[in-house]
Amino acid sequence: MPRQADTKDEAQLAARREEARRHIRVVGDPVLRERAREVTAFDRDLAKLARRMVRVMHDAPGIGLAAPQVGVLRRLIVYDVSDDPRVVVNPVLSEPSAETEVMEEGCLSVPGVTVPVERPVAVRVQGADLEGRPLDFRAEGLEARVIQHEVDHLDGVLILERTTRSARAAALRQLREQEEGGGPRGPGGGL
């Protein structure tokens, strides 16, 4: 029998997860298909947005989130692949590795679905931090995958466009069945 404190903690976690999922835009929302605009003001509002995005990402739960996923058309991503949340403003990707890898990806904006996506295993990332200071680093492995996934969101691209035709068809079928059956409307776990 669970202790009362455990039950209370579980209820609080479930409530936070539900609240976070209400803030995330899901497939079908037109904002997810738009290209986000460059950030020009590195101010308190930007820092507040980044903090909110990190909280929503963790509570959802996910390991990455782009501003358009919370309805803000700005080029801002947050991610956390090692218990150290990172923020990249106006990210630009270059120098992709020749080596690629296919992995199953989920997405908070495409609830309950995973699809195989091929991506470079490493990429150069340039952008800025929340104060506008330049960032320039090479991301590899899961970090590179998450950053590429989130930058796709900034360009209005979902994982459904990055997968095979047959996987896309199966995912769309699954999404229709969820909607018809009253299944999960909000996001499931994902990047």
C-alpha positions as CSV (number, residue, x, y, z in Angstrom):
1,M,0.0,0.0,0.0
2,P,1.5,3.4,-1.0
3,R,2.3,5.8,1.7
4,Q,0.1,8.9,1.8
5,A,3.1,11.2,1.0
6,D,3.9,9.0,-2.1
7,T,0.3,9.3,-3.3
8,K,0.3,13.1,-2.7
9,D,3.6,13.4,-4.6
10,E,2.3,11.3,-7.5
11,A,-0.9,13.5,-7.7
12,Q,1.2,16.7,-7.7
13,L,3.4,15.3,-10.5
14,A,0.4,14.3,-12.5
15,A,-1.1,17.7,-12.1
16,R,2.1,19.4,-13.1
17,R,2.3,17.1,-16.2
18,E,-1.3,17.9,-17.2
19,E,-0.7,21.6,-16.7
20,A,2.5,21.5,-18.8
21,R,0.8,19.6,-21.6
22,R,-2.0,22.3,-21.8
23,H,0.7,24.8,-22.8
24,I,2.2,22.7,-25.7
25,R,0.8,23.1,-29.2
26,V,0.0,19.9,-31.0
27,V,0.0,18.7,-34.6
28,G,-2.7,20.5,-36.5
29,D,-2.0,23.9,-34.8
30,P,-0.9,26.3,-37.6
31,V,1.8,27.9,-35.5
32,L,3.8,24.7,-35.7
33,R,4.1,25.1,-39.5
34,E,5.4,28.7,-39.4
35,R,9.0,29.8,-39.4
36,A,10.0,31.5,-36.2
37,R,11.5,35.0,-36.2
38,E,15.0,35.9,-35.0
39,V,15.2,37.1,-31.4
40,T,16.5,40.7,-31.3
41,A,15.8,41.7,-27.7
42,F,17.8,39.9,-25.0
43,D,15.8,41.1,-22.1
44,R,13.9,40.0,-19.0
45,D,11.0,38.8,-21.1
46,L,13.2,36.4,-23.0
47,A,14.7,35.0,-19.8
48,K,11.2,34.6,-18.4
49,L,10.1,32.7,-21.6
50,A,13.2,30.4,-21.4
51,R,12.5,29.6,-17.7
52,R,8.9,28.8,-18.5
53,M,9.9,26.6,-21.4
54,V,12.4,24.7,-19.2
55,R,9.6,24.1,-16.6
56,V,7.1,23.0,-19.2
57,M,9.7,20.7,-20.9
58,H,10.6,19.0,-17.6
59,D,7.0,18.7,-16.4
60,A,5.6,17.4,-19.7
61,P,8.1,15.4,-19.6
62,G,10.5,15.9,-22.5
63,I,14.2,16.6,-23.2
64,G,13.7,19.5,-25.6
65,L,11.3,22.3,-26.5
66,A,11.2,25.1,-29.1
67,A,9.4,28.4,-28.6
68,P,6.8,27.7,-31.3
69,Q,5.7,24.6,-29.3
70,V,4.4,27.0,-26.7
71,G,2.9,29.4,-29.3
72,V,5.8,31.9,-29.5
73,L,7.3,32.4,-32.9
74,R,10.8,33.2,-31.8
75,R,14.0,31.3,-32.5
76,L,14.6,30.0,-29.0
77,I,15.2,26.4,-27.9
78,V,15.7,24.7,-24.6
79,Y,16.9,21.2,-24.0
80,D,18.2,19.0,-21.2
81,V,20.0,15.7,-22.0
82,S,22.2,15.6,-18.8
83,D,20.4,17.2,-15.9
84,D,21.8,20.6,-17.0
85,P,19.2,22.6,-19.0
86,R,20.6,24.6,-21.9
87,V,19.2,27.5,-23.9
88,V,20.2,28.5,-27.4
89,V,18.9,31.7,-29.0
90,N,18.9,32.1,-32.8
91,P,20.5,28.7,-33.3
92,V,22.2,28.0,-36.6
93,L,23.4,24.5,-37.5
94,S,26.3,23.8,-39.8
95,E,29.0,21.2,-40.5
96,P,26.9,18.1,-40.1
97,S,28.8,14.9,-39.7
98,A,28.9,12.6,-42.7
99,E,27.9,9.8,-40.4
100,T,24.1,9.6,-39.8
101,E,22.0,7.5,-37.5
102,V,18.4,6.4,-37.6
103,M,16.6,6.5,-34.3
104,E,13.0,6.6,-33.1
105,E,11.9,10.1,-32.2
106,G,8.9,11.2,-30.3
107,C,7.7,14.8,-30.0
108,L,5.7,16.6,-27.4
109,S,3.7,18.2,-30.3
110,V,3.0,14.8,-31.9
111,P,1.5,13.0,-28.9
112,G,1.8,9.3,-28.5
113,V,3.7,8.7,-31.7
114,T,7.3,7.8,-32.5
115,V,8.9,7.5,-35.9
116,P,12.3,6.6,-37.3
117,V,14.3,9.8,-38.2
118,E,17.7,9.8,-39.8
119,R,20.0,12.7,-38.6
120,P,23.7,13.5,-38.6
121,V,25.3,12.2,-35.4
122,A,27.2,15.5,-34.9
123,V,26.6,19.2,-35.9
124,R,28.1,22.6,-35.2
125,V,25.8,24.9,-33.3
126,Q,26.1,28.6,-33.3
127,G,23.8,31.1,-31.6
128,A,23.6,33.1,-28.4
129,D,22.8,32.7,-24.8
130,L,20.1,34.6,-22.9
131,E,22.4,37.6,-22.5
132,G,23.2,37.7,-26.2
133,R,26.8,36.3,-25.8
134,P,27.9,34.2,-28.7
135,L,27.7,30.4,-28.5
136,D,29.7,28.1,-30.8
137,F,30.0,24.4,-30.0
138,R,30.0,21.0,-31.6
139,A,27.1,18.8,-30.4
140,E,27.2,15.0,-30.7
141,G,25.0,12.1,-30.0
142,L,21.7,12.7,-28.3
143,E,22.5,16.4,-27.8
144,A,23.0,16.8,-31.5
145,R,19.7,14.9,-32.3
146,V,17.7,17.0,-29.8
147,I,19.1,20.3,-31.1
148,Q,18.3,19.3,-34.7
149,H,14.8,18.3,-33.8
150,E,14.1,21.6,-32.0
151,V,15.6,23.7,-34.8
152,D,13.3,21.9,-37.1
153,H,10.4,23.3,-35.0
154,L,11.8,26.8,-35.5
155,D,11.6,26.2,-39.3
156,G,8.0,24.8,-39.1
157,V,9.1,21.2,-39.7
158,L,7.7,18.2,-37.6
159,I,9.2,14.7,-37.3
160,L,6.4,13.6,-39.7
161,E,8.3,15.3,-42.5
162,R,11.6,13.7,-41.5
163,T,10.5,10.1,-41.6
164,T,9.7,7.6,-44.3
165,R,6.5,7.7,-46.2
166,S,5.2,4.5,-44.6
167,A,6.1,5.6,-41.1
168,R,4.4,8.9,-41.7
169,A,1.2,7.1,-42.9
170,A,1.2,4.9,-39.8
171,A,1.7,7.8,-37.5
172,L,-1.1,9.8,-39.1
173,R,-3.3,6.8,-38.8
174,Q,-2.4,6.4,-35.1
175,L,-3.1,10.1,-34.5
176,R,-6.6,9.8,-36.2
177,E,-7.4,6.7,-34.1
178,Q,-6.3,8.5,-30.9
179,E,-8.6,11.5,-31.8
180,E,-11.5,9.3,-32.7
181,G,-11.1,7.1,-29.6
182,G,-10.7,10.0,-27.2
183,G,-7.1,8.9,-26.6
184,P,-4.4,11.2,-25.5
185,R,-5.0,14.7,-26.9
186,G,-2.1,16.3,-25.1
187,P,1.5,15.5,-25.8
188,G,3.2,12.3,-24.6
189,G,6.8,12.2,-23.8
190,G,9.2,13.3,-26.5
191,L,12.0,15.6,-27.5
